Amino acid sequence: MFSIHPLNSITLRQSPPFSNGRHRRIQFSSVSRWRRVQTKAVVSGGDNGGQIQTTATTKTKTSIPLESNESGEIEVKAMITIRKKMKEKLIDKIEDQWEYFINGVGQGIQIQLISHQIDPGKSVQSNVRGWVPKPSSVSYIVEYAANFTIPSDFGSPCAILITNLHAKEFYLLEIVIHGFNGGPIFFPANTWIHSHNDNHESRIIFSNQAYLPSQTPAGIKDLRREDLLSIRGTGKGERKQHDRIYDYAPYNDLGNPDKDKELVRPILEGDEMPYPRRCRTGRPPTLSDPFSESRIEKPHPVYVPRDETFEEIKQNTFSSGRLKALFHNLIPSLAATLSSSDISFKCFSDIDKLYIDGVLLNVEENKGGINDLLLGKLMNQFLSAGGRLLKYEIPEIIKRDRFSWLRDNEFARQALAGVNPEIPIQSKLDPTIYGPLESAITKELLEQELGGMSLEKAIEEKRLFIIDYHDILLPFIKKMNSIPGRKAYASRTILFNSKSGILRPIAIELSLHQARSSRRVYTHGHDATTNWIWKLAKAHVCSNDAGIHQLVNHWLRTHASMEPYIIATHRQLSSMHPIYKLLHPHMRYTLEINAIARQNLINGGGIIEASFSPGKYALELSSAAYKNMWRFDLESLPADLIRRGMAVEDSSMPCGVKLVIDDYPYAADGLLIWSVIKEWVESYVKHFYADPNSVTTDVELQAWWTEIKTKGHHDKQNEPWWPKLSTKDDLSGILTTMIWVASGQHAAINFGQYPFGGYVPNRPTLMRKLIPQENEPDYENFIQNPQLFFLSSLPTQLQATKVMAVQDTLSTHSADEEYLGQVNLQHNHWINDHEIMKLLNKFSSRLEEIEEIIKARNKDTSLKNRNGAGVPPYELLLPTSGPGVTGRGIPNSISI
């Protein structure tokens, strides 16, 4: 180990960065003057680490150096922890040895401590020498050391400049400074440090002390401001892989007009097609359309800020492994095997064969890619002669009862406890909407369906509910039905909740256009023909539900809406800001998974267009939902339930609402999660914002909220319903909604995709035939073989196996998943605040209690929507999970 003293300004200008220079301290009258002679710095995007010391309401706690030597100087040591690749190739190991040598002679990493003081401003500099493996079995974590000689009046270091002089980037976990009274000082990073060759700017890593802007120590105020400016970029130029620039752009990258005119897609922005903004990449425009951005096609990556990319475990599971292999290798192999795209399932045993026999893929030309494809629990692969056998595991929905999907009560149960529990099922209705029902069914039959109750009485007692996809789909039906192999209706489904608490559908209205003559109302009957037609009507409703679930409730309301919050958080809140620290776990991986989705899933000609009813109009439909339905103030769980008439305000209840249907698993469990998030956020906000005016005077916070409205959700910026941000309650409400959307809401509508959708008849993603009428040619074919007609209306074998593979992937937890209330061991120094750590522990304990409450509910025989013969328990909102497709677990963020 060695010591190297700080360099003076002349040395910094004239000597190479790794020069030992002369042993002097640097003292300037201000940080601004210090900045003029230093390499310009950019802020750390990391924010994880924390030694418990002080609260935000106190002044900076100065760490005093230990006793000085005779010359009045003190020796302190910095330990720099770096994460290497977990699985290294031979070339990586050779490069490691070279890096060790370069670091050993002090020419690899340069670090500089910045004091909290501004008068006189101080900094000291040193180079790393030597390396020491982490004293554990974790072979891919290494520690380096640098010694500093600092003046006794140096004060407390609040920031570190780090410069990477190697030819390639490295991943910095944290820096810990030893030698001060009060214990070590932590500088959490969890960030990529770019090579000096790529960007001459150094990186700044702040300590784990949280500061509101007004509390920032004088010595780093300028750095805080300048770092935020640098992370925003200039809005110009194409982003490079090593960049950490966060900026906004519209959805103008979905189409590929240069490749094919059939791949032209509209730009989603403005009054006609509003949409949230995405992360800007700066790619050049297409040749065909100067307003559309050129595409980067698979397997090449789409730019996201460097620290937003998947870490190695996630890459192996999803990015370089599973997702990319899925799109680049598996789906083409499926297409080659099922070469005729219009092959239908001929009988139900054909579907069963996917789970029993599997699909034998002809993969000679893609053999390597398929062998590397990391598929989860639900798809098993076996070697076979000349190919690869792809075998799907039986989905949860038919594992216990393979005929459950046929029953009406199961159709209704899934509206309350399925993969789309935010389905627009509602009781808050204008009675005139039941006009078609009354005209299509005799009064006697209607009262029989309602258990002897009149229609008016059923409405008054809130026993009638509706799943309404009429208004949102009707403007698109003609266009959707013009797509070859797609047939759809705008639908309304009326359900009745009996006194015994069993919800079931009693009528389905299907419409092809606005005219009343196009509307047809179907009911279940007692004869064979009516029963089969009823099954077809329910299948059309399920198809509509699958499309709305994917494009509106899943993509729009979680993925797309969350992206602007993340961009604004990085651009406007310093990593020292307590709200940044609160939100940071809930932003992990979201920008990367959204970029992959734009490249492969929701793009023109992508999986969503190929596999779901709206086809090429999918994102236009999503935009229409954003225009007509999306409101931030109604994205909280209680507000959403009230809006849909599924709950009423009740101040005596924990969340201020009472459910209309008590046995509504998503809502009942969701309110438990919502309440504990709200409690955690309120206590966190109260801790940092003690002053009544501290919210309004927080310049970073106000700029953050303004930018979310005016840039992130630019097309909605003038809406009157945006919450104000003036009080602690305002802030708590906004943050609780964001965290709920990123965690509980996304978990509830994502991780059940394969368990419910993996059996095609239960949840077809598209329909290929309309219901035949007696005067139509198809009617006789239907009468002669209703099963074949039903199966030929479902997705083809290729469409079904494609979407099943994607659903399995999207339902999978990776091994490095971070769940609500948990802190990654590498991030356990995320904040320096004893009180906050106590509050976090309380939050985690409450979630453990909620997990036991949900497990007990699933054993309660009185709750028919989560317990009974063959009924799967409702586990989507259980907080924890293991890796794989588990149908449970609430990750902190939208990570898949």
N, C-alpha and C positions, 0 to 999 in steps of 0.2 A: 504494500500500500504506500501511497505517496501523498505529499502535500504540494499544492501549487497555489501561489498567492494571487490576488486580484491583479488584473492588468490595467495600466493607465490608458488614457484615451489615445496617446501617441502610439502605444503598442498595438491597440486595437485597430488603428488605421494602417499601420505600416507592417505589422507582423502577420504571418499566416495565422488562421484561427486556432491552430494547435500549438502555437508558440508558447513556451513557458513565460517568456517576458520577464519583467522585473517584479520583485515582490513589493507591490504598492497597493494601497486601498484607493477606491474611487470615491470622491466626495464632490457632489455638485449641489448647487443651491436649489435645484428643482428637478423633477422627473422630466419635464419638457426638455431641459438642457441635456439631461442624460440621454434622452431619446435621440437627440441630434447626432450623437457620436456612436450610436449603436445600430445594429441591423434592425430594420423595422420588424415588428412582431405581430403575430396573429393569435387570436384567442384559442384556448383549448376548448374542444367540443365536449370533452369528458367532464364528468362531475361526480365521480364516485369515490368515496373514502371519507373517513371522519373519526377524529379522536375527540372524545367528549371533553369539552372545556367550558364554553360560555354560551349564553343565550343571546339572541339577536337584539334584545332590548338594552343590552349593556354596551359600553364602549369597548373598543378593541382591547383584548387582553394581551399585553405585551409579554412575549416570551423572552426572559432575560438570559443571556449567555452565561455559561458556567464561569468559574474564576479564570481571570486572564493570566498570561505569563508576565515576565518582568517587563516586556516591551508594551504591555497593555493590549495584547492581542489574544484572541481565543481560537482554539481549534474546534471546528465542527465538521461533521461528516454527512454527506448526502448518499443515501442508498437508492439506486435507480433500479426498479424492477421492470423487466422486459419479458414479454411472452413471445416465444418462438413458435414455429409450426409444430403441431402435435405429431403429424406424420410427415417426416422429411425424406426426400429422395437423396440419392448420393450427391447430386450437385448442390443441394441445400446444405448438406453437412460440410462439403468443401468450402462453401461460402461462409458458413459459420466459423470455421477455423480461421479464415482470412479476417473476418470481423473481429474475432477475439484478439488476433495479432494487432490489428489497427487500434483497437481500444487499449490494448496493453501498452502501446507506446504513446498513448495520449493524443491520437489523431482521429478519433472516431466520433466522440460525443462531447460537446461543450455545454456547460450549464452555468447559469448566472443567478445568484440570489438577489432579490429586490426587497429592500426594507420597506416597512410601512411608513417610515418617516419621510417628510418632504423637506424639512429644513434642519440640517442639510440632508438632501436625498442621498441615499447610499446604495451601492451594489457591489458585489464581489463575484469574481469569475473563477472557474476552475475547469479542467478537462478530466474526463474519466480515464482511469488507467486500470488495467487488469480486469479480471472477471472472477466471480465466485458463483458456482452453481447454487441454486436455492436449496437450503438444507432440508430437502424433503424428497419424496419419490416422484414429484412432478418434474419430469425431465425437461419439459419445454418452457419452464420458467427459470430465468437467470437473473442474477443481481450484479450490478456494477457499483463501484464506489468512487466518490470524489471527495477529497479533503479540502477544506477552506480554512484560511486564516483571516479572521474578521476582527475589526476594532471592537473594543468593549462597549462602545456606545452605538453599535450597529442597530439595535432595536430588534423587532420581530420580523422575520421574512414573511412576506405575504404573497409573493409571486416568484416564479422561476422562469427564466428564459432558457430554452433548450434548443440547440442547433445540432442537426444530424449531418455530419460530414461524410457519412458513408454514401455509396452509390445507390442504395435502395432504402426504402422506408423501413421502419420498425414499429412494433406495437408497444407503447408505453403503458404499463399498468398504473404505476404510481412512483412518486419520489418521497422519501421520508428523510427529514433533517434531524440528526441527533446532535446533542451537545448543548441544549437549552434547558434551563430550569423549567419544570412543569411537564417534562416529558417530550417525546418526539413530536414534530410538526408534520402533518400529512398534507401532501399535494396530490390528490387523486387525479388520474388522467384518463385511463381507459380510452386511449386515442391513438391514431396513427400519426407518427412524426415523419413528415415528408423529408426526402433527401434534399440537401442543399443544392444539388444539381437541378432538381425540378423547380424549386422555389427558394430564392435566397433569403426569404423572410424566416426569422426564428419563430418558434412557437412559445406562447405564454401558458403556463400552468399555474392556476391560482390555488391557494390553500383551501382547505375544506371548511373555512369559516364562512357562514352565510351573512351577507350584507345587503340591506336595502340600499338604493343609490345614495341616499342622504347619509348613510352610516359608513360609506367607503373610506378607508384610511387615506389620508392625504397623499401618501406616497404612491398610490396606485390608481388614483381617480382618473388621471389622463389615460392610463393603460386600459382601464375598464371601458372608457368611451371609445378609444381608438380601436380596441379589439372588436367591439360590436360593429363599427364601421367597416372593418376589413372582412368580417364574415358575411356581410351583405353583398359584397361585390359591387360592380358598376352597372350591372344589367346588360353588359355587352360581352360579345365573344362567346366562343364555344367552350364549355367546361371540359376540363381534363380530369383524368381518373384520380389524380392526387388532390384535386381541389376540395375545399370545404365551404363552398359558396352556396348560400340558400337564397333563392329568389323565386318569383312566380311566373307562370306562363299558363295560357288557356289550354284546354284539351284540343290541340290542333295537330296531334301526332298519331291519331288512330287510323287514318287512312293511308293508302299508298298509291296516289294517283299516277306516279311515274311508272309503276309496275303494271297496273291494269285499271281501266276506267271503272270496272266493277268494284274496285277498292276505294273509290272516292267516298269520303265521309265528311259530314259537315263539321265545322268548327264550333265547339260548344262554348259560347260566350254571348253576352248581349241580352237584349230584351226577349228575343224570340226563342233562343236556346240557351238559357242561363245555366251555369254550372260552377262548382267550386274550382279554384285554381290548383294546379299541380306544381311540382318543382321544375324550375326552368333548367334546360340542358344547353340551350344556345346552339343547337344543331342548325345548319343552313336550311333554307326553305327548299321545297321540292321544285323541280323544273316546271311542272305542270301548273302549280298553284303557289304563288309567292307568299300566301298567308298560311299555308300548311307546312309543318316542319317535316323534314326528311326523316326517315326511319332508320333505326339500327335493328337489323333482323337477328333472330336467334342464330347461333348461340352467343353472339357478341353482347356484352352487357350495356344496358342503358345507364347513363350517368345518374348517380345520386351522390350527395356529399360523402366524402370518404368514410367518415365515422358512422354513416347510416348503413353501410354494406353489412351483409351477413358475416358473423364470425365463423371460424373454421368448422365448428361442429354443425352449425346451421347450414353452411355451404355444402358440407358433405351430405347432409340430409336432404336439402332442398335446392340449393342454387346450382352448383356445378354438378351435383349428383341427381337428386330426384326430380326436381321441376324441369331442369333443362334436358335431362335424359328423357323425361316423360314427353316433352314436346318435340324433341329432336330425334328420338329413337323409337320409343314405344308406340306413339300414335301413328307414325308412318308405317311401322310394322303391322299394326292392327289394320291399317288401310290396305296394305299389300295382301294380308291374309284374307280379309273380308272384302275382296277386290270389287265386288258389285255393291255399290253403296245403297241399293234399294232392297237388299235382302231383309225380309221381315222374320220375326220369330214365328214359326209355324204352329207351335203348341207351347204350353207352359213348361213342358219338360226341356225345351230348348233353353229357356232361361235358367232352369235348375242346373243344366249342364255347365254353366259358367262357374258354379260353385262346386260341382261334383267332378266333372271331367276337365274343365278349363278350356282355354283356347290355345291351340297349337300354332305358334307364330313361326312364319318363315323368315328367319332373321339372319341368314348367312352374311348378307352385306352389312348388317348393323349389329353383328354379334357382339363386338366389343362394347358398344353402347348399351345394349340390353344387359350384358353381364355386369356392367357397372351401375345399372339402375337400382337405386336403393328404395325398394318398395316396402311398405309397412305391413302391419299385422294382417290387413284385410286382403292383400294380394300375395299369394304364395307362388313361387316359381320353381319349376323342376326341369332339370335337363332331360332332353329326349333326343332321339335320333333325328338329326337334321334340323333341329329347331329348338324352341323354348316354349314350355307350357306355362301359360299365364292362367292362374287359378284364383278366382275371387273367393274370399271368405264370406260365409252367409251373413247378410246384414242383420243387425239387431232386431229390426221390425218383424222379420219372419223366423228368427231363430227359435223363439218360444212358441209361436203360433203362426204357421205358414199361411193360414187363411184369414188372419185378422184384417188384412187390408180390404177384404171384401165387405166387411160389416159397416153399416152406417154409423154406428156409435164410434168405431175406430177412426173413420173419416173425420168426425167432429172432434174426437179426442185430440187428434193431431193439430187441430187449430188452437188448442190450449196447451199442449205439451209436446209439440213436434218441433221440427227444425225451423219453422217460421212462426213462432208464437207471437210475433208482432203483426201477424196477419190482420188486415183491417176488419176483424170481427167486432161488431159493435151493437149496442142496444139503443143508441141515441138516434132515433130515426123519425122521419116524417111518415105518418101512417099511410099517406098516399102512395108510398113506394110499394105497398102491398096490393095495389090495384090489379096488376097482372095475375097475382096469386089468386085473388078472389074470382077473377073472371075465368080462370082455367080450372078451378076446382069447385065442386059443388059445396054449398054451405055445410051439408051433412058430412061430407068427406073431410072438409077442413076442420070441423069441430072434432071429428074422430081423431085426426092427426094431433090436435091440440088437447087431447084427453078430455073432451067435453067442454073445454073453455072457448069462449068467443074470441074472435080476433082482437077486438077492442080490449077485452080483459087481459089477454096475453101480453099486449103491448103495454098496458098500464102497469102490470106486475113485472115488467122487464124480463119476460120469459122468451121473447122472440129476439133473435140476433141475426145479423146479416154479414156475410163475407162479400164485400162489394168490389168487384173488379170491372164494373161497367164503365164508369166515366173515364177512368185512366186508360182503358184499352180501346174503347170505341173509336177514337180518332185514328188509331193505327190498324184496325182490323182489316180494312180493304187492302192496305199495303202489305200487311203480313200474309194475307191469303193469296197475294199475287206471287209469293215466293214458291217455287216448285217444291212440293212435298210438305207444305205447311198449311194447316187449316185450324182456325181458331175462332172463338166467339168472345164477345164481351159478356161477362157473367156476373150474376148475383145469386147467392145461395142463402136461403132462409133456413135457420135452425131453431129448434124449440128445446128449451131447457125444462125438463119435467120436474115435478115436485120431488122426485127421488134423486134429482141432481144429475140425471143423464142427459147430455146434450146430443141431439141427432138432427140431421138434415131432413126437412120435409118438402122442400121444393127448390128447383134450380131453374133460373131464367137465363137463357142463352140468346144473344142478339148478334146479328151480322151488320146491322146499320141502325140509324136512329129511328126509322119508321117503326111504329108499333107492330105492323104486320110482319116484321122480321123477327120479332121476339117469340120464343117458344118456351113454355114452362113445362118442366118434367118433374114427375113425382115417382116415388118407388111404388110398385104395384105387386099384385099377387100372381100374375101370369108370367110366363117365361119371356115373352117379347118385351113387356114393360120393364122387367127386371134387367134385361141386357141393355136396353136403351138407357135406363137409369145408371148402369155401370159406366156407359160411355159418357153420359153427362157429368158424372163425378170425375171421370178421367180428364175431361176438358177443364174442369175447375182446378184439379190438381196441377195440370199443365200451366194454367194461368198463375197459380200460386207459386210454382217453381220459378217462373220468369220474374215475377214481381219480387219474390224473395231475393233472388240473385242480383237483380239490377237496381232495386230500390232499397229494401231493408238491409241488405248485406253490403253491396258495393257503395251505393250513394250515401247511406246514412251512417256508415262506419268508416270504411276506407277513404272514400273521396272527401267526406266532410272533415275528417280528422287531419288530413294532410296540411291544410292551411294553418291549423293550430300549431302544428309542429314547426312549420317554416317560420311562422311569426315568433314562436318561442325562442328559436335560435337567433333570429335577427334582432329582436328587441330586448330580450332578457339576458343579462350577463350570466355566465355559469356560476357566479357568486350569488345571484339573486335567489332568495328562498323559494320563490314560485317556480323558477327554473328547476331547482333541485327536487321540488315536489313532483313536477310533471315529467322529469327525465325518464323514469322507468316506464312511463306510459307512452313513450315515443319510439321505443326500441323496434327496429326492423321495419317500421311501417312504410317509410319512403321506398325502401328496397322492394318490398313485396308489391307495392303499388306500381313501381316501374316494371317489374316482371309481368304484372297483370296487363298493363298497357301494351306490352310487347307481345304477349302470347294469348291472353284470355279475352279481353274486351276490345281488341283491335279489329279492324276490318278483316274478315275472313278467319278470325280467331275461334277459339273453342266455344265461347259463349254464343257467337253468331251461328256457328255450325250446329249447336246442340240445343238451343232454346227457341221457343216459338217466335219471339220478335225478330230473329235473324238479323239482317243488316240494319234494322231500325232499333236495335237494342239500346244503344246509348241515347238516341233521340227520345225514347220512352223514359229513360232514366232522367234526362234533362227536363222532360215535361213534369215528372214527379217532383223534381227540385223546384220548378217554377210554381207549381200549384199546391204543394203539400209541405215542403220542408220549411221549418221554422226552428231556430235555435231554442227559443223559449219553450217549445213543446217537445224537445228531445230528452228532457229528464223523464225518468220512468213514471213518477206520479202524474205529471202533466200529460204524458202520452196516454195513460190509462183513462184519465178523465176525459180527454179529447175524444176517445173512442167509445165513451160511455161504459167502459168496463170497470169503472170505479167512480165513487162519489166522494166529495170532500167530507172529511170527518176529523175534526181537530182532536178527538179523543184517541185516534189511532196513531201509532208510532210515526208513520210517514205522512200523516194528515189525510189519508184516503182509506176508504173501505171498499173492498172488491164487491162487485155485483155477483160474480160467481166465486164462491169461496174456494172451490176446487179448481183453481186456475194455476197450475204448477209454475209456469214461467213467472207470472205476476207475484205469486205468494213468495217464492224463493227469491225472485228479483228484488222485491221490496226489502228483504232482509239484507241483501248485499248493498242495495242503495243506501239503506239507513246507516250501515257501518262505514261506508265510504264518506257519507255526509258528516258523520260524527268525527272521523279522522281529519277531514279537510277543515271543518270549522275550528277544531282545536289547534290545528297547524296555523291557520290564518290568524286566529286570535293571539297566538304566541308571538308572531312577528309584527302584527299591526296593532300595537297597544294604543297608539294615539288615534283619536276619532278622525283626524284629518289625514292619517298616514296613507290611506288608499288613494285619495285624490291628489296628494302631493308626490306620489311615487311616479316619477316621470317615465321610467322604463315600463312599468305596468300599464299606464295609460296609453303609451305608444303601442304596446302589444295589443291591447284590446281594440284600439282604433285600426290598427293594421289588419287584424283578423276580419273586421267588418268591411273596410274600404278596399283592401287588396285581396285577401284570401277568399272572401265571399263577396267579391266586387259587385256582382250582378244583383246582389240583395242588399247593398249597403244603405239604401234609403228606406228600407222597411221600418215601420214604427215599432215593431215588436222586439227589436234587439234590447236585451237588458241593459240598464245603466250600470256603470261601474263607479259608484260613489262611496259605498260602505263595505264593511267587512262581510255583511250578509250577502251583498251583491257579488262580491268576489268568491265567497264560498259556494254560492249557487252555481256560478259559471264553471268553477273548477270541478265541482261534484259532477256536473253534467258531462264535462269532457272526460273525466276519469271513468265514469260509468260507461260511456260510449266505447272507450278504448278497451275496457275490461269486460264487465258483465254483459253488456248488450252484444258485443261481438262474439263472445263465447257462446251465448245462447243461440245465435243464429248461424254459427259456423261449424262447430265441432259435431253436429248431428247430421252433416250432409250425407255421408255414406251410410250411417246407421239407418236413416230413413229413406234416402234416395237411391241406395245401392240395389234395391229391388224395383225394377222399372215399372211394373204395373201399379205399385203403390204411389209412385211420384214421377210420372212421365214428364220429361222436360219439354216435350213438344207433342203435338198430335198431327197426324198426316191425313186424316179424313174427317169430314163433317158427319154428323149423325144423319143416317139416311131417312128420307121421308117415303111414304108409301108409293108415291108416284114417280120415284126416281129409280134408275137402273140398278144402283147398288143395293136397293132394299131387298131384292130377291136373294142376292148373295149373302146379305146379313141374315135373312131368315133361314137359309140353308145351312149356314155355318157361322153362328154368332161369335164363337170363340175365335175363329180365324179372322173374322172381321175386326174384332176387338184388338187382337194382337197386331194386325196389319195397320191399325190406327196409331199404334205406339211408335216410338223411335225405332229405326232400323237396328240391326245387330251392331253395325259399325258405330252409329250414333250413340247407342246405349253403352257399348263397351268403352268408347272414348270418355263419355261423361262419368261413367263409373270410376275410371282410372283417375280422372281429375278430382272427383269428389273424395276418393280415398286419400289422395295427396293433401287436399285442402282440409281434411278432417284430422290431420296428424299433428301431434305435438312433437317437437324436436327434443333431443336429450338436454339441450341447454335452455329449455323454457324457463322463464321466471314468472312465478305465479303471484297473484294478488296478495299483498302482505308479506311477501318474502323478499329478502335481499341476497343477491348473489354474493358468495364469499369473497370474490375479488372486488366487490363494491362496498364492503362493510365499513369503509371509512368515508362514506358519502357526505357526512355532515358532522360538524364539530359542535354538538349541542346536546347536552344531557337530557333536557326536558323533551326534546323532539324524539330522542331514542326511546324514552319511556312511553310516549304517545304511540310510536310505531309498534312497540311491543304489545301495547293494549289493543291496537288495531289487529295485529296478527292473532292475538288470543281470541278476540271476538269472532274472527273468521273461522277459527277452529271450532268454536261453539256452534256457529251457523252450520258447519259441515255435519255436526252431530244432529242438529235439528232437522236438516234435510233428510238425513238417513232415517231418522225416526218417522218422518212424514211418509217416506217411501214404504214403510212397513205398516202404515195405518190403513186397515182394511176399509175404513169409511171413505177414503179418498180414492174413488174409482178411476180417476184419470192418471193415477200413478201406482196403482196396486190392483191386482186381480189375476185371474187365470190367463196366462200368456201376456199380460200387460207389462211392458218394460218399465222399470222405475225411472223417474225423472231425475237425471243426474247431471244435466248440462250446466247447472250452476253450482255444483260442488266445487269448492275453491281449488282443490289440488288434484293432480293427476300424475301418472307416470308417462313415459314417452309412448308414442304410437297413437293409434286410433282407439280412444278409450270412451268417447262420448261423455266426457266430463272434464273439469279443470277450467279455471279462469286465469289465463295469462294476464300479466300487467298491461300488455300492449297488443295491437293488431299486428301479429307477427307472422300470419299466414293467411 
